[in-house]
């Protein structure tokens, strides 16, 4: 899980609870196999999976962020 900092770009987040981290970072892909293959062949070698607005608000509260942040799960294409 990473947060977007407008000055530094994507920065890693620190989640203290291992079980909660696992719940956030493990997601099922509902895309078709051909779409997943196409995404994995992109030049960036990482899939960026966004969260819903409700989830983003929860992350802001959890990380005590003074401003709304953008959070996304960054998955290396080798992990798909």
PyMOL Python script that loads the backbone (N, CA, C, O; Angstrom):
from pymol import cmd

cmd.read_pdbstr("""\
ATOM      1  N   UNK A   1       0.851  -1.180   0.000  1.00  0.00           N
ATOM      2  CA  UNK A   1       0.000   0.000   0.000  1.00  0.00           C
ATOM      3  C   UNK A   1       0.887   1.230   0.000  1.00  0.00           C
ATOM      4  O   UNK A   1       1.815   1.340   0.801  1.00  0.00           O
ATOM      5  N   UNK A   2       0.598   2.150  -0.899  1.00  0.00           N
ATOM      6  CA  UNK A   2       1.370   3.391  -0.971  1.00  0.00           C
ATOM      7  C   UNK A   2       0.422   4.584  -0.983  1.00  0.00           C
ATOM      8  O   UNK A   2      -0.726   4.487  -1.418  1.00  0.00           O
ATOM      9  N   UNK A   3       0.932   5.706  -0.496  1.00  0.00           N
ATOM     10  CA  UNK A   3       0.189   6.964  -0.506  1.00  0.00           C
ATOM     11  C   UNK A   3       0.880   7.903  -1.475  1.00  0.00           C
ATOM     12  O   UNK A   3       2.101   7.869  -1.623  1.00  0.00           O
ATOM     13  N   UNK A   4       0.090   8.744  -2.139  1.00  0.00           N
ATOM     14  CA  UNK A   4       0.675   9.674  -3.096  1.00  0.00           C
ATOM     15  C   UNK A   4       0.969  10.999  -2.416  1.00  0.00           C
ATOM     16  O   UNK A   4       0.066  11.673  -1.919  1.00  0.00           O
ATOM     17  N   UNK A   5       2.254  11.363  -2.401  1.00  0.00           N
ATOM     18  CA  UNK A   5       2.706  12.645  -1.876  1.00  0.00           C
ATOM     19  C   UNK A   5       2.974  13.537  -3.082  1.00  0.00           C
ATOM     20  O   UNK A   5       3.779  13.174  -3.939  1.00  0.00           O
ATOM     21  N   UNK A   6       2.313  14.707  -3.175  1.00  0.00           N
ATOM     22  CA  UNK A   6       2.487  15.546  -4.366  1.00  0.00           C
ATOM     23  C   UNK A   6       3.917  16.024  -4.600  1.00  0.00           C
ATOM     24  O   UNK A   6       4.264  16.398  -5.720  1.00  0.00           O
ATOM     25  N   UNK A   7       4.749  16.018  -3.561  1.00  0.00           N
ATOM     26  CA  UNK A   7       6.133  16.480  -3.705  1.00  0.00           C
ATOM     27  C   UNK A   7       7.110  15.338  -3.946  1.00  0.00           C
ATOM     28  O   UNK A   7       8.119  15.524  -4.626  1.00  0.00           O
ATOM     29  N   UNK A   8       6.828  14.165  -3.401  1.00  0.00           N
ATOM     30  CA  UNK A   8       7.760  13.033  -3.491  1.00  0.00           C
ATOM     31  C   UNK A   8       7.254  11.875  -4.335  1.00  0.00           C
ATOM     32  O   UNK A   8       8.002  10.936  -4.608  1.00  0.00           O
ATOM     33  N   UNK A   9       6.003  11.930  -4.748  1.00  0.00           N
ATOM     34  CA  UNK A   9       5.434  10.816  -5.502  1.00  0.00           C
ATOM     35  C   UNK A   9       4.885   9.754  -4.561  1.00  0.00           C
ATOM     36  O   UNK A   9       4.475  10.058  -3.440  1.00  0.00           O
ATOM     37  N   UNK A  10       4.878   8.525  -5.015  1.00  0.00           N
ATOM     38  CA  UNK A  10       4.335   7.430  -4.212  1.00  0.00           C
ATOM     39  C   UNK A  10       5.285   7.090  -3.072  1.00  0.00           C
ATOM     40  O   UNK A  10       6.481   6.895  -3.291  1.00  0.00           O
ATOM     41  N   UNK A  11       4.748   7.020  -1.847  1.00  0.00           N
ATOM     42  CA  UNK A  11       5.548   6.680  -0.669  1.00  0.00           C
ATOM     43  C   UNK A  11       4.904   5.489   0.034  1.00  0.00           C
ATOM     44  O   UNK A  11       3.678   5.379   0.056  1.00  0.00           O
ATOM     45  N   UNK A  12       5.711   4.594   0.609  1.00  0.00           N
ATOM     46  CA  UNK A  12       5.139   3.439   1.302  1.00  0.00           C
ATOM     47  C   UNK A  12       4.428   3.860   2.588  1.00  0.00           C
ATOM     48  O   UNK A  12       4.784   4.860   3.211  1.00  0.00           O
ATOM     49  N   UNK A  13       3.432   3.090   2.966  1.00  0.00           N
ATOM     50  CA  UNK A  13       2.733   3.317   4.229  1.00  0.00           C
ATOM     51  C   UNK A  13       3.155   2.244   5.220  1.00  0.00           C
ATOM     52  O   UNK A  13       3.662   1.192   4.831  1.00  0.00           O
ATOM     53  N   UNK A  14       2.946   2.512   6.490  1.00  0.00           N
ATOM     54  CA  UNK A  14       3.305   1.561   7.542  1.00  0.00           C
ATOM     55  C   UNK A  14       2.040   1.144   8.266  1.00  0.00           C
ATOM     56  O   UNK A  14       1.370   1.972   8.885  1.00  0.00           O
ATOM     57  N   UNK A  15       1.712  -0.136   8.190  1.00  0.00           N
ATOM     58  CA  UNK A  15       0.539  -0.682   8.866  1.00  0.00           C
ATOM     59  C   UNK A  15       1.044  -1.584   9.984  1.00  0.00           C
ATOM     60  O   UNK A  15       1.756  -2.556   9.731  1.00  0.00           O
ATOM     61  N   UNK A  16       0.678  -1.263  11.211  1.00  0.00           N
ATOM     62  CA  UNK A  16       1.181  -1.988  12.378  1.00  0.00           C
ATOM     63  C   UNK A  16       0.562  -3.381  12.522  1.00  0.00           C
ATOM     64  O   UNK A  16       1.245  -4.308  12.958  1.00  0.00           O
ATOM     65  N   UNK A  17      -0.688  -3.541  12.174  1.00  0.00           N
ATOM     66  CA  UNK A  17      -1.416  -4.798  12.364  1.00  0.00           C
ATOM     67  C   UNK A  17      -1.238  -5.690  11.132  1.00  0.00           C
ATOM     68  O   UNK A  17      -1.720  -5.360  10.048  1.00  0.00           O
ATOM     69  N   UNK A  18      -0.544  -6.823  11.303  1.00  0.00           N
ATOM     70  CA  UNK A  18      -0.258  -7.721  10.179  1.00  0.00           C
ATOM     71  C   UNK A  18      -1.529  -8.271   9.539  1.00  0.00           C
ATOM     72  O   UNK A  18      -1.610  -8.389   8.316  1.00  0.00           O
ATOM     73  N   UNK A  19      -2.516  -8.606  10.361  1.00  0.00           N
ATOM     74  CA  UNK A  19      -3.756  -9.167   9.831  1.00  0.00           C
ATOM     75  C   UNK A  19      -4.511  -8.121   9.004  1.00  0.00           C
ATOM     76  O   UNK A  19      -5.057  -8.433   7.946  1.00  0.00           O
ATOM     77  N   UNK A  20      -4.536  -6.884   9.493  1.00  0.00           N
ATOM     78  CA  UNK A  20      -5.190  -5.801   8.761  1.00  0.00           C
ATOM     79  C   UNK A  20      -4.446  -5.512   7.457  1.00  0.00           C
ATOM     80  O   UNK A  20      -5.067  -5.264   6.423  1.00  0.00           O
ATOM     81  N   UNK A  21      -3.118  -5.546   7.512  1.00  0.00           N
ATOM     82  CA  UNK A  21      -2.312  -5.326   6.303  1.00  0.00           C
ATOM     83  C   UNK A  21      -2.612  -6.396   5.256  1.00  0.00           C
ATOM     84  O   UNK A  21      -2.749  -6.096   4.070  1.00  0.00           O
ATOM     85  N   UNK A  22      -2.710  -7.634   5.702  1.00  0.00           N
ATOM     86  CA  UNK A  22      -3.006  -8.729   4.783  1.00  0.00           C
ATOM     87  C   UNK A  22      -4.390  -8.538   4.161  1.00  0.00           C
ATOM     88  O   UNK A  22      -4.578  -8.792   2.971  1.00  0.00           O
ATOM     89  N   UNK A  23      -5.360  -8.089   4.970  1.00  0.00           N
ATOM     90  CA  UNK A  23      -6.714  -7.871   4.485  1.00  0.00           C
ATOM     91  C   UNK A  23      -6.743  -6.769   3.415  1.00  0.00           C
ATOM     92  O   UNK A  23      -7.496  -6.861   2.446  1.00  0.00           O
ATOM     93  N   UNK A  24      -5.924  -5.732   3.598  1.00  0.00           N
ATOM     94  CA  UNK A  24      -5.882  -4.620   2.641  1.00  0.00           C
ATOM     95  C   UNK A  24      -5.122  -5.005   1.373  1.00  0.00           C
ATOM     96  O   UNK A  24      -5.553  -4.689   0.264  1.00  0.00           O
ATOM     97  N   UNK A  25      -3.999  -5.685   1.542  1.00  0.00           N
ATOM     98  CA  UNK A  25      -3.071  -5.897   0.424  1.00  0.00           C
ATOM     99  C   UNK A  25      -3.371  -7.121  -0.429  1.00  0.00           C
ATOM    100  O   UNK A  25      -2.788  -7.263  -1.504  1.00  0.00           O
ATOM    101  N   UNK A  26      -4.252  -8.004   0.006  1.00  0.00           N
ATOM    102  CA  UNK A  26      -4.618  -9.156  -0.814  1.00  0.00           C
ATOM    103  C   UNK A  26      -5.958  -8.869  -1.469  1.00  0.00           C
ATOM    104  O   UNK A  26      -6.978  -8.745  -0.790  1.00  0.00           O
ATOM    105  N   UNK A  27      -5.949  -8.764  -2.789  1.00  0.00           N
ATOM    106  CA  UNK A  27      -7.177  -8.459  -3.528  1.00  0.00           C
ATOM    107  C   UNK A  27      -7.349  -9.448  -4.664  1.00  0.00           C
ATOM    108  O   UNK A  27      -6.378  -9.917  -5.259  1.00  0.00           O
ATOM    109  N   UNK A  28      -8.585  -9.750  -4.949  1.00  0.00           N
ATOM    110  CA  UNK A  28      -8.891 -10.616  -6.084  1.00  0.00           C
ATOM    111  C   UNK A  28      -9.093  -9.746  -7.312  1.00  0.00           C
ATOM    112  O   UNK A  28      -9.772  -8.720  -7.261  1.00  0.00           O
ATOM    113  N   UNK A  29      -8.500 -10.168  -8.404  1.00  0.00           N
ATOM    114  CA  UNK A  29      -8.672  -9.454  -9.668  1.00  0.00           C
ATOM    115  C   UNK A  29      -9.885 -10.035 -10.390  1.00  0.00           C
ATOM    116  O   UNK A  29     -10.004 -11.251 -10.539  1.00  0.00           O
ATOM    117  N   UNK A  30     -10.772  -9.169 -10.830  1.00  0.00           N
ATOM    118  CA  UNK A  30     -11.966  -9.619 -11.543  1.00  0.00           C
ATOM    119  C   UNK A  30     -11.843  -9.363 -13.044  1.00  0.00           C
ATOM    120  O   UNK A  30     -12.796  -9.563 -13.798  1.00  0.00           O
ATOM    121  N   UNK A  31     -10.676  -8.927 -13.463  1.00  0.00           N
ATOM    122  CA  UNK A  31     -10.428  -8.653 -14.875  1.00  0.00           C
ATOM    123  C   UNK A  31     -10.295  -9.967 -15.637  1.00  0.00           C
ATOM    124  O   UNK A  31     -10.003 -11.009 -15.051  1.00  0.00           O
ATOM    125  N   UNK A  32     -10.512  -9.906 -16.935  1.00  0.00           N
ATOM    126  CA  UNK A  32     -10.327 -11.096 -17.762  1.00  0.00           C
ATOM    127  C   UNK A  32      -8.837 -11.432 -17.832  1.00  0.00           C
ATOM    128  O   UNK A  32      -7.985 -10.572 -17.607  1.00  0.00           O
ATOM    129  N   UNK A  33      -8.538 -12.677 -18.142  1.00  0.00           N
ATOM    130  CA  UNK A  33      -7.143 -13.118 -18.214  1.00  0.00           C
ATOM    131  C   UNK A  33      -6.382 -12.333 -19.276  1.00  0.00           C
ATOM    132  O   UNK A  33      -5.237 -11.939 -19.054  1.00  0.00           O
ATOM    133  N   UNK A  34      -7.005 -12.104 -20.421  1.00  0.00           N
ATOM    134  CA  UNK A  34      -6.312 -11.355 -21.483  1.00  0.00           C
ATOM    135  C   UNK A  34      -6.024  -9.919 -21.044  1.00  0.00           C
ATOM    136  O   UNK A  34      -4.982  -9.366 -21.398  1.00  0.00           O
ATOM    137  N   UNK A  35      -6.930  -9.310 -20.279  1.00  0.00           N
ATOM    138  CA  UNK A  35      -6.693  -7.951 -19.787  1.00  0.00           C
ATOM    139  C   UNK A  35      -5.558  -7.937 -18.765  1.00  0.00           C
ATOM    140  O   UNK A  35      -4.729  -7.027 -18.774  1.00  0.00           O
ATOM    141  N   UNK A  36      -5.517  -8.931 -17.892  1.00  0.00           N
ATOM    142  CA  UNK A  36      -4.440  -9.020 -16.896  1.00  0.00           C
ATOM    143  C   UNK A  36      -3.101  -9.205 -17.590  1.00  0.00           C
ATOM    144  O   UNK A  36      -2.114  -8.575 -17.210  1.00  0.00           O
ATOM    145  N   UNK A  37      -3.057 -10.060 -18.603  1.00  0.00           N
ATOM    146  CA  UNK A  37      -1.814 -10.273 -19.357  1.00  0.00           C
ATOM    147  C   UNK A  37      -1.373  -8.975 -20.013  1.00  0.00           C
ATOM    148  O   UNK A  37      -0.192  -8.629 -19.978  1.00  0.00           O
ATOM    149  N   UNK A  38      -2.307  -8.259 -20.606  1.00  0.00           N
ATOM    150  CA  UNK A  38      -1.990  -6.981 -21.246  1.00  0.00           C
ATOM    151  C   UNK A  38      -1.450  -5.979 -20.226  1.00  0.00           C
ATOM    152  O   UNK A  38      -0.477  -5.279 -20.505  1.00  0.00           O
ATOM    153  N   UNK A  39      -2.072  -5.905 -19.053  1.00  0.00           N
ATOM    154  CA  UNK A  39      -1.605  -4.995 -18.004  1.00  0.00           C
ATOM    155  C   UNK A  39      -0.211  -5.376 -17.513  1.00  0.00           C
ATOM    156  O   UNK A  39       0.613  -4.506 -17.233  1.00  0.00           O
ATOM    157  N   UNK A  40       0.049  -6.672 -17.410  1.00  0.00           N
ATOM    158  CA  UNK A  40       1.353  -7.140 -16.927  1.00  0.00           C
ATOM    159  C   UNK A  40       2.469  -6.878 -17.931  1.00  0.00           C
ATOM    160  O   UNK A  40       3.638  -6.811 -17.550  1.00  0.00           O
ATOM    161  N   UNK A  41       2.130  -6.730 -19.194  1.00  0.00           N
ATOM    162  CA  UNK A  41       3.141  -6.490 -20.216  1.00  0.00           C
ATOM    163  C   UNK A  41       3.436  -5.008 -20.407  1.00  0.00           C
ATOM    164  O   UNK A  41       4.194  -4.638 -21.304  1.00  0.00           O
ATOM    165  N   UNK A  42       2.849  -4.163 -19.579  1.00  0.00           N
ATOM    166  CA  UNK A  42       3.127  -2.726 -19.685  1.00  0.00           C
ATOM    167  C   UNK A  42       4.568  -2.458 -19.273  1.00  0.00           C
ATOM    168  O   UNK A  42       5.188  -3.281 -18.599  1.00  0.00           O
ATOM    169  N   UNK A  43       5.092  -1.332 -19.668  1.00  0.00           N
ATOM    170  CA  UNK A  43       6.503  -1.017 -19.424  1.00  0.00           C
ATOM    171  C   UNK A  43       6.803  -0.695 -17.964  1.00  0.00           C
ATOM    172  O   UNK A  43       7.970  -0.682 -17.573  1.00  0.00           O
ATOM    173  N   UNK A  44       5.791  -0.436 -17.153  1.00  0.00           N
ATOM    174  CA  UNK A  44       6.029  -0.042 -15.766  1.00  0.00           C
ATOM    175  C   UNK A  44       6.304  -1.226 -14.842  1.00  0.00           C
ATOM    176  O   UNK A  44       6.865  -1.036 -13.763  1.00  0.00           O
ATOM    177  N   UNK A  45       5.929  -2.428 -15.231  1.00  0.00           N
ATOM    178  CA  UNK A  45       6.131  -3.638 -14.438  1.00  0.00           C
ATOM    179  C   UNK A  45       5.442  -3.597 -13.082  1.00  0.00           C
ATOM    180  O   UNK A  45       5.860  -4.291 -12.155  1.00  0.00           O
ATOM    181  N   UNK A  46       4.386  -2.787 -12.954  1.00  0.00           N
ATOM    182  CA  UNK A  46       3.628  -2.735 -11.704  1.00  0.00           C
ATOM    183  C   UNK A  46       2.171  -2.420 -12.028  1.00  0.00           C
ATOM    184  O   UNK A  46       1.880  -1.593 -12.893  1.00  0.00           O
ATOM    185  N   UNK A  47       1.263  -3.089 -11.324  1.00  0.00           N
ATOM    186  CA  UNK A  47      -0.158  -2.782 -11.439  1.00  0.00           C
ATOM    187  C   UNK A  47      -0.528  -1.869 -10.281  1.00  0.00           C
ATOM    188  O   UNK A  47      -0.146  -2.131  -9.141  1.00  0.00           O
ATOM    189  N   UNK A  48      -1.259  -0.812 -10.557  1.00  0.00           N
ATOM    190  CA  UNK A  48      -1.700   0.102  -9.509  1.00  0.00           C
ATOM    191  C   UNK A  48      -3.205  -0.072  -9.364  1.00  0.00           C
ATOM    192  O   UNK A  48      -3.974   0.268 -10.262  1.00  0.00           O
ATOM    193  N   UNK A  49      -3.611  -0.610  -8.213  1.00  0.00           N
ATOM    194  CA  UNK A  49      -5.021  -0.875  -7.951  1.00  0.00           C
ATOM    195  C   UNK A  49      -5.555   0.180  -6.997  1.00  0.00           C
ATOM    196  O   UNK A  49      -5.075   0.309  -5.871  1.00  0.00           O
ATOM    197  N   UNK A  50      -6.545   0.929  -7.448  1.00  0.00           N
ATOM    198  CA  UNK A  50      -7.121   2.006  -6.643  1.00  0.00           C
ATOM    199  C   UNK A  50      -8.171   1.466  -5.677  1.00  0.00           C
ATOM    200  O   UNK A  50      -8.662   0.347  -5.831  1.00  0.00           O
ATOM    201  N   UNK A  51      -8.503   2.278  -4.685  1.00  0.00           N
ATOM    202  CA  UNK A  51      -9.508   1.941  -3.687  1.00  0.00           C
ATOM    203  C   UNK A  51     -10.723   2.840  -3.856  1.00  0.00           C
ATOM    204  O   UNK A  51     -10.649   3.876  -4.517  1.00  0.00           O
ATOM    205  N   UNK A  52     -11.836   2.443  -3.261  1.00  0.00           N
ATOM    206  CA  UNK A  52     -13.059   3.249  -3.314  1.00  0.00           C
ATOM    207  C   UNK A  52     -12.910   4.482  -2.424  1.00  0.00           C
ATOM    208  O   UNK A  52     -12.011   4.545  -1.585  1.00  0.00           O
ATOM    209  N   UNK A  53     -13.790   5.451  -2.610  1.00  0.00           N
ATOM    210  CA  UNK A  53     -13.761   6.665  -1.794  1.00  0.00           C
ATOM    211  C   UNK A  53     -13.932   6.371  -0.315  1.00  0.00           C
ATOM    212  O   UNK A  53     -13.290   6.998   0.528  1.00  0.00           O
ATOM    213  N   UNK A  54     -14.800   5.416   0.000  1.00  0.00           N
ATOM    214  CA  UNK A  54     -15.022   5.030   1.397  1.00  0.00           C
ATOM    215  C   UNK A  54     -13.747   4.450   2.009  1.00  0.00           C
ATOM    216  O   UNK A  54     -13.403   4.755   3.151  1.00  0.00           O
ATOM    217  N   UNK A  55     -13.054   3.616   1.244  1.00  0.00           N
ATOM    218  CA  UNK A  55     -11.802   3.037   1.727  1.00  0.00           C
ATOM    219  C   UNK A  55     -10.736   4.115   1.893  1.00  0.00           C
ATOM    220  O   UNK A  55      -9.977   4.087   2.862  1.00  0.00           O
ATOM    221  N   UNK A  56     -10.667   5.071   0.952  1.00  0.00           N
ATOM    222  CA  UNK A  56      -9.687   6.155   1.053  1.00  0.00           C
ATOM    223  C   UNK A  56      -9.932   6.984   2.308  1.00  0.00           C
ATOM    224  O   UNK A  56      -8.980   7.376   2.984  1.00  0.00           O
ATOM    225  N   UNK A  57     -11.192   7.255   2.627  1.00  0.00           N
ATOM    226  CA  UNK A  57     -11.525   8.012   3.840  1.00  0.00           C
ATOM    227  C   UNK A  57     -11.101   7.241   5.083  1.00  0.00           C
ATOM    228  O   UNK A  57     -10.623   7.837   6.048  1.00  0.00           O
ATOM    229  N   UNK A  58     -11.271   5.923   5.067  1.00  0.00           N
ATOM    230  CA  UNK A  58     -10.846   5.086   6.191  1.00  0.00           C
ATOM    231  C   UNK A  58      -9.329   5.136   6.355  1.00  0.00           C
ATOM    232  O   UNK A  58      -8.832   5.225   7.478  1.00  0.00           O
ATOM    233  N   UNK A  59      -8.588   5.080   5.247  1.00  0.00           N
ATOM    234  CA  UNK A  59      -7.125   5.160   5.320  1.00  0.00           C
ATOM    235  C   UNK A  59      -6.676   6.510   5.869  1.00  0.00           C
ATOM    236  O   UNK A  59      -5.760   6.574   6.688  1.00  0.00           O
ATOM    237  N   UNK A  60      -7.321   7.593   5.421  1.00  0.00           N
ATOM    238  CA  UNK A  60      -6.988   8.925   5.950  1.00  0.00           C
ATOM    239  C   UNK A  60      -7.161   8.959   7.464  1.00  0.00           C
ATOM    240  O   UNK A  60      -6.328   9.510   8.184  1.00  0.00           O
ATOM    241  N   UNK A  61      -8.245   8.368   7.931  1.00  0.00           N
ATOM    242  CA  UNK A  61      -8.512   8.334   9.376  1.00  0.00           C
ATOM    243  C   UNK A  61      -7.486   7.452  10.090  1.00  0.00           C
ATOM    244  O   UNK A  61      -6.975   7.814  11.149  1.00  0.00           O
ATOM    245  N   UNK A  62      -7.192   6.295   9.501  1.00  0.00           N
ATOM    246  CA  UNK A  62      -6.259   5.344  10.104  1.00  0.00           C
ATOM    247  C   UNK A  62      -4.847   5.925  10.201  1.00  0.00           C
ATOM    248  O   UNK A  62      -4.156   5.715  11.199  1.00  0.00           O
ATOM    249  N   UNK A  63      -4.417   6.654   9.166  1.00  0.00           N
ATOM    250  CA  UNK A  63      -3.071   7.226   9.151  1.00  0.00           C
ATOM    251  C   UNK A  63      -3.039   8.651   9.704  1.00  0.00           C
ATOM    252  O   UNK A  63      -1.999   9.308   9.674  1.00  0.00           O
ATOM    253  N   UNK A  64      -4.181   9.124  10.209  1.00  0.00           N
ATOM    254  CA  UNK A  64      -4.293  10.458  10.808  1.00  0.00           C
ATOM    255  C   UNK A  64      -3.775  11.534   9.852  1.00  0.00           C
ATOM    256  O   UNK A  64      -3.003  12.412  10.237  1.00  0.00           O
ATOM    257  N   UNK A  65      -4.215  11.442   8.612  1.00  0.00           N
ATOM    258  CA  UNK A  65      -3.769  12.377   7.577  1.00  0.00           C
ATOM    259  C   UNK A  65      -4.524  13.701   7.692  1.00  0.00           C
ATOM    260  O   UNK A  65      -5.754  13.704   7.740  1.00  0.00           O
ATOM    261  N   UNK A  66      -3.801  14.830   7.736  1.00  0.00           N
ATOM    262  CA  UNK A  66      -4.481  16.127   7.850  1.00  0.00           C
ATOM    263  C   UNK A  66      -5.223  16.525   6.570  1.00  0.00           C
ATOM    264  O   UNK A  66      -6.158  17.325   6.619  1.00  0.00           O
ATOM    265  N   UNK A  67      -4.815  15.977   5.439  1.00  0.00           N
ATOM    266  CA  UNK A  67      -5.450  16.258   4.150  1.00  0.00           C
ATOM    267  C   UNK A  67      -5.850  14.943   3.488  1.00  0.00           C
ATOM    268  O   UNK A  67      -5.218  13.917   3.739  1.00  0.00           O
ATOM    269  N   UNK A  68      -6.876  14.952   2.655  1.00  0.00           N
ATOM    270  CA  UNK A  68      -7.220  13.726   1.928  1.00  0.00           C
ATOM    271  C   UNK A  68      -6.055  13.288   1.036  1.00  0.00           C
ATOM    272  O   UNK A  68      -5.489  14.091   0.294  1.00  0.00           O
ATOM    273  N   UNK A  69      -5.715  12.023   1.123  1.00  0.00           N
ATOM    274  CA  UNK A  69      -4.605  11.476   0.341  1.00  0.00           C
ATOM    275  C   UNK A  69      -5.148  10.461  -0.656  1.00  0.00           C
ATOM    276  O   UNK A  69      -6.269   9.970  -0.519  1.00  0.00           O
ATOM    277  N   UNK A  70      -4.343  10.160  -1.651  1.00  0.00           N
ATOM    278  CA  UNK A  70      -4.651   9.090  -2.599  1.00  0.00           C
ATOM    279  C   UNK A  70      -3.827   7.881  -2.184  1.00  0.00           C
ATOM    280  O   UNK A  70      -2.607   7.976  -2.044  1.00  0.00           O
ATOM    281  N   UNK A  71      -4.483   6.755  -1.988  1.00  0.00           N
ATOM    282  CA  UNK A  71      -3.815   5.506  -1.633  1.00  0.00           C
ATOM    283  C   UNK A  71      -4.082   4.499  -2.741  1.00  0.00           C
ATOM    284  O   UNK A  71      -5.159   4.490  -3.338  1.00  0.00           O
ATOM    285  N   UNK A  72      -3.099   3.655  -3.010  1.00  0.00           N
ATOM    286  CA  UNK A  72      -3.271   2.620  -4.023  1.00  0.00           C
ATOM    287  C   UNK A  72      -2.371   1.442  -3.686  1.00  0.00           C
ATOM    288  O   UNK A  72      -1.327   1.589  -3.052  1.00  0.00           O
ATOM    289  N   UNK A  73      -2.798   0.297  -4.121  1.00  0.00           N
ATOM    290  CA  UNK A  73      -2.013  -0.917  -3.932  1.00  0.00           C
ATOM    291  C   UNK A  73      -1.132  -1.096  -5.161  1.00  0.00           C
ATOM    292  O   UNK A  73      -1.633  -1.177  -6.282  1.00  0.00           O
ATOM    293  N   UNK A  74       0.176  -1.156  -4.953  1.00  0.00           N
ATOM    294  CA  UNK A  74       1.136  -1.339  -6.045  1.00  0.00           C
ATOM    295  C   UNK A  74       1.573  -2.803  -6.041  1.00  0.00           C
ATOM    296  O   UNK A  74       2.175  -3.281  -5.079  1.00  0.00           O
ATOM    297  N   UNK A  75       1.263  -3.499  -7.117  1.00  0.00           N
ATOM    298  CA  UNK A  75       1.542  -4.930  -7.209  1.00  0.00           C
ATOM    299  C   UNK A  75       2.528  -5.165  -8.347  1.00  0.00           C
ATOM    300  O   UNK A  75       2.240  -4.817  -9.492  1.00  0.00           O
ATOM    301  N   UNK A  76       3.695  -5.757  -8.048  1.00  0.00           N
ATOM    302  CA  UNK A  76       4.624  -6.086  -9.140  1.00  0.00           C
ATOM    303  C   UNK A  76       3.961  -7.087 -10.090  1.00  0.00           C
ATOM    304  O   UNK A  76       3.248  -7.987  -9.647  1.00  0.00           O
ATOM    305  N   UNK A  77       4.192  -6.933 -11.367  1.00  0.00           N
ATOM    306  CA  UNK A  77       3.555  -7.827 -12.335  1.00  0.00           C
ATOM    307  C   UNK A  77       3.992  -9.273 -12.146  1.00  0.00           C
ATOM    308  O   UNK A  77       3.283 -10.188 -12.565  1.00  0.00           O
ATOM    309  N   UNK A  78       5.134  -9.494 -11.531  1.00  0.00           N
ATOM    310  CA  UNK A  78       5.588 -10.864 -11.277  1.00  0.00           C
ATOM    311  C   UNK A  78       4.777 -11.532 -10.172  1.00  0.00           C
ATOM    312  O   UNK A  78       4.844 -12.751 -10.013  1.00  0.00           O
ATOM    313  N   UNK A  79       4.011 -10.754  -9.403  1.00  0.00           N
ATOM    314  CA  UNK A  79       3.210 -11.306  -8.310  1.00  0.00           C
ATOM    315  C   UNK A  79       1.794 -11.660  -8.756  1.00  0.00           C
ATOM    316  O   UNK A  79       1.002 -12.173  -7.965  1.00  0.00           O
ATOM    317  N   UNK A  80       1.475 -11.388 -10.021  1.00  0.00           N
ATOM    318  CA  UNK A  80       0.110 -11.644 -10.502  1.00  0.00           C
ATOM    319  C   UNK A  80       0.006 -13.059 -11.012  1.00  0.00           C
ATOM    320  O   UNK A  80      -1.061 -13.476 -11.462  1.00  0.00           O
TER     321      UNK A  80
END
""", "prot")
cmd.dss("prot")
cmd.show_as("cartoon", "prot")
cmd.util.cbc("prot")
cmd.orient("prot")
